[in-house]
Amino acid sequence: MFGPSWFAAVMGTGIVANAAVTLPRSFPGLRTFATVVWLGAALLLILLAVGYLRQRALRVHAADPVAAQFFGAPPVALLTVGAGALVLGRPLIGLEAALRLDWVLWSLGTVLGLVTACTVPYLMVTRHRFAPDAAFGGWLMPVVPPMVSAATGALLVPHAPAGQLRLALLLGCYAMLGLGFVAALLVLAMIYGRLVHHDVPAAAGVPTVWIGLGALGQSVTALGALAAAAPSALPAPYARGAAVAALLGGVSVWGFAMLWLTLAAGLTARTVRGGLPFAPTWWSFIFPVGACVTATSALAARTGSELFTWAAVVLYVLVVVAWMVVVSRSLRYAAGHMRRRSVIEHACRRPAESDARRGVAPVLRGTVRSSATDGRPVSEARVTLLDPAGDVVGVVLTAEDGSYTFTGLEAD
């Protein structure tokens, strides 16, 4: 069973592609590289979506206080791939098809993102229980999607029908930006308080600190994109006000993002010295830095500042290198996971065959662990046992330690 956190791989891969288009400096072959990466993100999105839906594990992950936070990853994955269709897919599939694809993915991602932004906090308040040191970067994931919807929706504003529909889209994007940004500031305060008053998070949780950088960078990106789209929907005075907000507000938030970048980098370097084993949370390095690239590029385009121009280029080089490292480690992790699964299945079959020969009813035991939380046991998970024909033999729920047991099985 894999959790929704793996959709961060689509987010990270997609932002590597999309950020290349925003860079204030062009480089030979960069657009071709970005297009190939975007196609890879689109393929990965399809594979993960099909695999996750086939698991039927939505309730299991919703009941997990940690895994539930990453329900924000699938909507952002949809939005990122959709934006890539518009900025990178046009030469391949044409403008009309690219627009249709982006509208579909943006609409689906926006609806899922708003549902996540409302539902996960409600579950946190009413069902989940947290220790005083429970706050971590993943708490930002449910509130980030509306900001991504605002930034990517701005690309669609000029293509919306003129008049009230276009105005509603623009104002809706600003409202989603406010929803996500204010909520992100509240969560950032809780994360900062947790870091100050408690021990440094476990190694697997340290990469999630970077998600704060993604929330801040995405807000600056959205301000710039919406200011660029505002003249097509708002009267001139308000369009000029949007441009002022994008510049002054964007630079101010960018400064805070650099503070968070320094804090996250320091914590990561400290953890690396003591050992930082690979976990799916490593993908938390990629999208946040990519969002910082798009934010810095937006400020470079608006100000003409060489400071922002070269900062965007340097950050993009860093995110590409980090992406390559995380991709290679993820492939090795997936291959190792498949090998371990094969060994476990073989080990489970052998005792059953031995018991059958002795005429003893076999017993099947195991433990359900979540890949989203570095192997944390999942309680009350529904485990279904099938026979070779695919018929259901039994259904059990895991205990508090994630263990399950099937007894009274047929000896043959």
NORPE-V368858 format. One record per run of one state. SS is the DSSP state (@ for helix, = for strand, . for the rest). FROM is the first residue (numbers start at 1). LEN is the number of residues. Records with the same first field share a line. If there is no record, write none. Layout:
# NORPE-V368858
SS->FROM-LEN / FROM-LEN
This chain:
# NORPE-V368858
.->1-3 / 23-7 / 56-2 / 64-3 / 88-2 / 94-1 / 127-10 / 158-6 / 198-5 / 231-5 / 275-5 / 304-2 / 358-6 / 368-1 / 374-2 / 378-4 / 387-5 / 398-5 / 407-6
@->4-19 / 30-26 / 58-6 / 67-21 / 90-4 / 95-32 / 137-21 / 164-34 / 203-28 / 236-39 / 280-24 / 306-52 / 371-3
=->364-4 / 369-2 / 376-2 / 382-5 / 392-6 / 403-4
